[in-house]
Amino acid sequence: MRIWMAFLVSLPLLACSVPASLGQTNENLAEDLFEQGQAAFRGGEPDSAIALYTEAIGADPNYAAAYVGRGGVYAVLKDYEAAIADFDQAIELDPELASAYGSRGVARYRSGDPEGIRDLWQAARLFRDQDRMEDYFKTLVIIRRLDP
């Protein structure tokens, strides 16, 4: 249980390690707001983090990492429906965004949908294919904990 709670807490922070697919409009503003959202979340201010991620999305609606960040905060707050919607949007924008699949998988599983495990397997494959082996192995640990 501790492992996947740690994963939920790290969801918004994982988004910052992912190359963002930024559009051309307000790119710098979106990045700045995203970073402020990361800082707010790390500082224990989830409501501020959500507001900042939402502003980043408003500045650049194609910024997939901002959806993952906001979805991660929603997941930590156990608003799984909102979290899953954000992860869905991130995946639509960037189908190779492994952290979005992993985050959605945990949120789906926590909301009672055992099919969330499939998302975690997809995240593991993408992490492996992107040579992000530490994230790959962390995801495998989560899968084993949730689906022994």
LINKAPE-V833732 format. One record per residue. RES is the residue in one letter. D_CENTER is the distance of its C-alpha to the mean C-alpha in whole Angstrom. Layout:
res->(RES & RES)
d_center->(D_CENTER & D_CENTER)
This chain:
res->(M & R & I & W & M & A & F & L & V & S & L & P & L & L & A & C & S & V & P & A & S & L & G & Q & T & N & E & N & L & A & E & D & L & F & E & Q & G & Q & A & A & F & R & G & G & E & P & D & S & A & I & A & L & Y & T & E & A & I & G & A & D & P & N & Y & A & A & A & Y & V & G & R & G & G & V & Y & A & V & L & K & D & Y & E & A & A & I & A & D & F & D & Q & A & I & E & L & D & P & E & L & A & S & A & Y & G & S & R & G & V & A & R & Y & R & S & G & D & P & E & G & I & R & D & L & W & Q & A & A & R & L & F & R & D & Q & D & R & M & E & D & Y & F & K & T & L & V & I & I & R & R & L & D & P)
d_center->(19 & 18 & 16 & 13 & 14 & 13 & 10 & 9 & 10 & 9 & 5 & 5 & 8 & 6 & 6 & 9 & 10 & 10 & 13 & 12 & 14 & 16 & 19 & 22 & 22 & 22 & 20 & 21 & 20 & 17 & 16 & 18 & 16 & 13 & 14 & 16 & 13 & 12 & 15 & 16 & 13 & 15 & 18 & 17 & 17 & 14 & 16 & 17 & 13 & 13 & 16 & 15 & 12 & 14 & 17 & 15 & 14 & 18 & 19 & 17 & 16 & 15 & 12 & 9 & 7 & 8 & 7 & 3 & 5 & 8 & 6 & 5 & 9 & 10 & 9 & 11 & 14 & 14 & 14 & 12 & 14 & 12 & 9 & 10 & 11 & 8 & 6 & 10 & 11 & 8 & 10 & 13 & 13 & 12 & 13 & 13 & 9 & 9 & 5 & 5 & 8 & 7 & 5 & 7 & 10 & 10 & 10 & 13 & 15 & 15 & 16 & 19 & 18 & 19 & 17 & 14 & 15 & 16 & 12 & 12 & 15 & 14 & 11 & 14 & 16 & 14 & 13 & 17 & 18 & 17 & 18 & 16 & 18 & 16 & 13 & 15 & 17 & 15 & 13 & 17 & 17 & 15 & 16 & 20 & 19 & 18 & 21 & 24)
